[in-house]
């Protein structure tokens, strides 16, 4: 649903998702989004992978699942509206399924518009998501920590970690440095820094998350 984003009325955001149809109950995935601070209902595994990518990307400021219908298609919904730092008005993301049974509704002719509501519409090939297995697995472990951080953030601990990771440090080294704190709290702070873009870890894209995963401040 379309709603004002700023008081001056110059930019807008899609903040209220359309309801999932009854036919998608078996594929419905309920998650908590730390970035949105609310629960989200996703209509399939591919949408779940896209959601993890949105949570992981520090350039993404806001997003909404199922923000609008595609015109001229029976029940076909856009998967996400995404607002990034370089896209203040946002853009739409659409998983382009070749088979109608895999989508929300029917793509009658296989074509989609380049824009929707005057915003860009980005097509995402679900086949391309098959190469995301490692980062998806890693962020599926990280997001629960971010959910805890959302409720119990310790900014002083986070800043202490930023100071410590002035060079490449492994997760085990970070946990040992802050061994007087609960390990779960330290991990939550560390991953929150990664999600915010203040700390980087290329290993999260190439290797399973472990004690040897390296981190460094930006």
C-alpha positions in Angstrom: 0.0 0.0 0.0 1.2 3.5 -0.9 1.8 5.8 2.0 3.7 9.1 2.6 7.3 8.7 3.6 8.2 12.3 4.3 6.3 15.3 5.6 7.1 17.4 2.5 5.3 14.9 0.3 8.2 14.7 -2.3 9.1 11.1 -1.6 7.0 8.1 -0.8 7.3 4.6 0.5 5.4 1.4 0.2 5.0 0.4 3.8 2.0 -2.0 4.0 2.2 -5.3 2.2 -0.7 -6.8 0.3 -2.1 -9.9 1.9 -1.0 -13.3 0.7 -3.7 -15.2 -1.2 -5.2 -18.3 0.3 -3.6 -20.5 -2.3 -0.1 -19.9 -1.0 -0.5 -21.2 2.5 1.8 -24.1 2.0 4.6 -21.8 0.8 4.1 -19.1 3.4 7.2 -18.3 5.5 6.9 -16.2 8.6 10.0 -14.2 9.6 11.0 -11.3 11.7 12.8 -8.5 9.9 15.3 -6.6 12.0 15.6 -3.9 9.4 11.8 -3.2 9.4 11.3 -4.1 13.1 8.2 -6.2 12.3 7.1 -9.6 11.1 7.0 -10.4 7.4 5.1 -13.1 5.5 6.9 -14.4 2.5 5.4 -16.5 -0.2 8.2 -18.9 -1.0 11.8 -19.9 -0.7 13.0 -17.6 -3.4 11.3 -14.6 -1.7 13.0 -15.7 1.5 16.4 -15.6 -0.2 15.7 -12.2 -1.5 14.7 -11.0 1.9 18.0 -12.2 3.4 19.8 -10.3 0.7 17.9 -7.2 1.7 18.7 -7.6 5.4 22.4 -8.2 4.5 22.8 -5.2 2.3 23.8 -2.1 4.3 22.8 0.2 1.3 19.2 -0.9 1.6 17.4 1.4 4.0 13.9 0.1 3.8 11.8 -2.4 1.9 8.3 -3.9 1.8 7.1 -7.3 0.6 4.3 -7.5 -1.9 3.9 -3.7 -2.2 1.6 -3.7 -5.3 -0.1 -5.6 -8.1 1.2 -5.8 -11.6 -1.3 -4.3 -14.0 -3.2 -6.6 -16.3 -2.4 -9.8 -14.4 -4.7 -11.7 -12.3 -3.4 -11.5 -8.7 0.3 -11.2 -9.8 2.1 -9.2 -7.1 5.5 -7.5 -7.1 7.8 -9.3 -4.6 9.5 -6.2 -3.0 9.7 -2.5 -3.0 13.3 -1.5 -2.1 14.7 1.8 -1.0 18.4 2.2 -1.1 20.8 5.1 -0.4 21.2 5.8 -4.1 17.5 5.2 -4.8 15.5 7.4 -2.3 12.2 6.8 -4.1 13.0 3.1 -4.4 12.5 0.5 -7.1 10.4 -2.7 -7.4 11.9 -6.2 -7.4 10.1 -9.0 -9.3 11.0 -12.7 -9.3 10.4 -13.5 -13.0 9.0 -17.1 -12.9 8.8 -18.9 -16.3 5.9 -21.0 -15.0 2.6 -19.5 -13.8 2.3 -22.1 -11.0 5.5 -20.7 -9.4 4.3 -17.1 -9.2 1.6 -15.1 -7.5 -1.1 -15.2 -10.2 -0.5 -15.6 -13.9 1.9 -13.9 -16.3 -0.4 -14.0 -19.3 2.2 -13.2 -22.0 5.5 -13.5 -20.2 6.2 -9.8 -20.4 6.4 -7.2 -17.7 6.6 -3.4 -17.8 10.0 -1.6 -17.2 8.3 0.7 -14.7 5.5 0.6 -12.2 4.0 3.7 -10.6 6.8 5.6 -12.3 9.5 3.6 -10.4 12.0 1.1 -12.0 10.9 -2.6 -12.1 13.9 -4.9 -11.7 13.5 -8.5 -12.9 15.3 -11.2 -11.0 15.8 -14.6 -12.4 15.2 -17.3 -9.7 17.9 -19.4 -11.4 20.4 -16.8 -10.5 19.6 -17.3 -6.8 21.1 -20.8 -7.0 24.6 -19.3 -6.7 23.6 -17.7 -3.4 23.8 -20.9 -1.3 26.7 -19.9 0.9 25.7 -16.3 1.7 22.1 -17.4 2.2 23.1 -20.1 4.6 25.3 -17.6 6.5 22.7 -14.9 6.8 20.1 -17.3 7.8 22.3 -17.8 10.9 23.0 -14.1 11.3 19.5 -12.7 11.1 18.3 -14.3 14.4 21.2 -12.5 16.1 20.1 -9.2 14.5 16.6 -9.8 15.8 18.0 -10.0 19.3 20.2 -6.9 18.7 17.1 -5.0 17.6 15.6 -5.4 21.1 18.8 -5.3 23.2 21.4 -3.2 21.4 24.5 -2.4 23.3 26.1 0.5 21.5 29.1 0.6 23.7 29.9 -3.0 23.0 29.5 -2.4 19.3 31.9 0.6 19.4 34.5 -1.5 21.3 34.3 -4.1 18.6 34.8 -1.5 15.9 38.0 -0.3 17.7 39.3 -3.9 18.0 38.8 -4.9 14.3 41.2 -2.3 13.0 42.9 -5.2 11.2 41.5 -8.5 10.0 40.2 -10.5 13.1 38.5 -13.9 13.1 35.3 -14.4 14.9 37.1 -16.6 17.5 39.6 -13.8 18.2 36.8 -11.3 18.6 34.9 -13.6 21.0 38.1 -14.2 23.0 38.8 -10.4 23.2 35.4 -9.9 24.7 35.2 -13.1 26.7 33.9 -11.2 29.7 30.7 -10.7 27.8 28.1 -13.2 26.7 29.2 -14.7 23.4 25.7 -14.3 21.9 25.7 -10.6 22.7 29.2 -10.2 21.1 28.1 -12.0 17.9 24.9 -10.0 17.7 26.9 -6.7 18.0 29.4 -7.9 15.4 26.8 -9.0 12.9 24.9 -5.7 13.4 28.0 -3.8 12.5 28.3 -5.9 9.3 24.6 -5.2 8.4 25.2 -1.5 9.0 28.2 -1.5 6.7 30.6 -0.4 9.5 32.4 -3.8 9.4 33.1 -5.9 6.3 33.6 -9.7 5.9 34.2 -11.0 2.3 34.3 -14.5 3.8 30.5 -14.4 4.3 30.1 -14.6 0.5 32.6 -17.4 -0.1 32.8 -19.6 3.0 30.5 -21.0 5.6 30.3 -18.9 8.8 32.7 -20.3 11.4 35.2 -19.2 14.0 37.8 -18.5 11.2 35.5 -16.0 9.4 37.3 -12.7 9.2 36.1 -9.2 10.0 37.5 -5.7 9.6 36.2 -2.2 10.1 35.6 0.0 7.1 
